[in-house]
Amino acid sequence: MKVWFITGASRGFGALITKEALAAGDAVVATARNPKTVIEQIGEHPNLLPVALDVTNEEQAKEAAALAIQRFGRIDILANNAGYGLLGAVEEATNSEIEALYATNVFGLLKVTRAVLPHMRRQRFGHILNFSSIGGYFGYPGWGVYGSTKCAVEGLSESLATELAPFGIKVTIVEPGCFRTDCLNDNSWAISPATIADYV
């Protein structure tokens, strides 16, 4: 039995991975801002531990990792899936929109990773799955700020892979293209309200 720690587990890829891992007999620490949404999406399961986690909250990330160790004794796989998108030209995006996006997609990923890594280093094994995007290696009009967060994830992941290899910890970048998830609903994407006529 493997122990998964999944961020953004209440919908999209996070919910799908949670369901598949449980079906395979694995244990899952399924995190979401509201853990009740995990139960609503997945249902009750003896190997499921729903945990409240806002990835932008460093202390909460540490607490969630500690709860995982307390319940299951280890974390085998960290799936950094939580994140959202921002649609709009680079010039249209406001500072607050950009900072909020980076707070979740980049700094949130870092906070959760740093919370889990001491446990993985101690056990001398583990696998980190960092969710990027096709936009992480190719720029698209209207997706520039979002794509830049995924470029950051790519660079961090490549360095992490080298740094963590001596400890038996692997790092994989997941670069989805178009999939039929709920990634385009209001909870997953923000649209910059500022509109510059030249970009329409």
N, C-alpha and C positions, 0 to 999 in steps of 0.2 A: 504494500500500500504506500503510495506516494502522498505527501502532504503539499497541497497547493495553497498559495496566498495570492488572492486575485483582487485587484482594485477595479472599481467600476463594475461590480459583479451583478448588478440588478438589471442590466439590459445589454443589448448588443453582443459583441464578442465575449464580454465578461460573463454574461448569463449563459451563453452557449457553452463556453469552456467549463463553467461550473457544472452544468448538467452532464456533459460528456465525462468529466472526471469522476463524478459521483457514480455514473453508470458503469464506469470501469473499475469501481471498487476503491477509488482513492478518497482521501479526506480533503475537504476544502474549507479554508478560512475565506469566506466571501465578504468583501468589504464594500460598503456604500455609505453615503452620507446618512441615509436612513436605513438601518438594517431590516426594517419591516418590509421594505420593497424587495429585498432578496427573498424573503419567505413568500411574498405574493407571487413572485416570478418563478421560484424554484420549488417551493413547498418545503415541508419538514423532512429532515433526513438525519439519521444518527451520526453520519460523518460530515455534517454541514455545521459550521460555526459562523453565523452571520455576525459581523462586527461593524460598529459605527466607525467610519473613517472619512474625514475630509482630508485629501492628500496634501492640502496646503498647510495643514496643522502638524508641525513636527512632533509635538508631544503626543498627539493622538496616534501618529504613526508608530512611535515607540511603544505606546500602550497596546496597540493592535498586534504588533509583533510579539510582545510579551504574552498576550493572551493566546496567541497561536502556539507558542512554546509550552505554555502551561497546559493547554488542552491536548496537544498532539506530540509534544516532545521535540519537534524539529520542524523545519520548513525546507522542503526539497525543491520546490519550484515557486518562484515569484513571477507573477504575470502582471507587469505594469501596464494595465489596459486603460485606466481612467484618463479621460481627456475630453476635449470638445474642440469644435472648429469655429473659425471666424471668417465670414464671407464679406469681402469688400476689397477695393483697391488699397494698396499700401498707404497711399496718401489719405484715403478716407478714414482709416482706422485712427481712433483717438488714443492718446497715451494710456488712459485708464483701461480701455479695451485690450490693448497690447499687453499691459502689465498683468491684467487678470488672466489672459490666455497663457502667458509664460508661467504665472504662478501655479497653474494646474499642470500644463503639459510638460514643462521642463523642471521647475523647482519642486513641484509635487512629486514627480517621478524620482528626483534626487532624494527628497526627504524620506520617501518610503524605502528606497534602495538602501540608504544609509542606516535606516532603522533595522532592516533585515540582515544586512551584511555581517554584523558581529556574530549573529547566530550561525550563519552559513560558514564563516571562517572558523568558528569554534568546532563545527562538525566536520570541516574539511571536505565538504561537497555541497553541491547545489546548482541550480540552473535559473538564470534570470532571462525572462522574455520581455523585451522592451518593445511596446507597440509604437511603431513609427507609421509611415504611410507611403504610398507611391509619391506623395508630395514631398517626401523627405529627400528625394534625390533628383526631382525634376520640378521646376517651377511652373505654375499655371496662373494665368491672369485671374485676379479676384481671390486667390488663395495664398498670396505671398506671405502674410504674417503667420497664418497657420502653418504653411510649409516651412517657414523658418524655425518654428518650434520643433518640427520633426527633423530638420537638419541638425538641430542641437542634440536631439535624442540619438541620432546616428553617430555623431562625433563622440558623445559621452560613452555610448555603448562600445564603440571600437576600442577606446582607451581602457574601459573597464575590462573588456575581454582579455587584454594583455596583462593588466594588473592582477586579475583574479585567477588566472590560469594556474599559478603555483599552488593555489589553495584547493584545486579541484573544482572550482566554480566556473561554469560555462555561461556565456552571454550570447543570446540570439536576438537579432533585430527582426521584428515581424513587420513587413511592408505591404499591407493590404491595398488592393486596388478597389474596384467597385464590388461590393457585396450587398446582398439583400438583408440588411439589418435595419434597426430603427435609427441609424446614425444621422439621418437628415431631419429628424423631428426637432421640435423646439428645445428639447432638453440637451441635444447634442451639438447644436450649431447656434451661433449668434450671427446676426447680420448687422453690420455697422449702419446705424441710422443716417449717418452723413452721406450724402450723395453729391458727387461732383459731375456735372453734366457731361464733361468731356469723356468720362469713362463709361457712360451709358451706351 
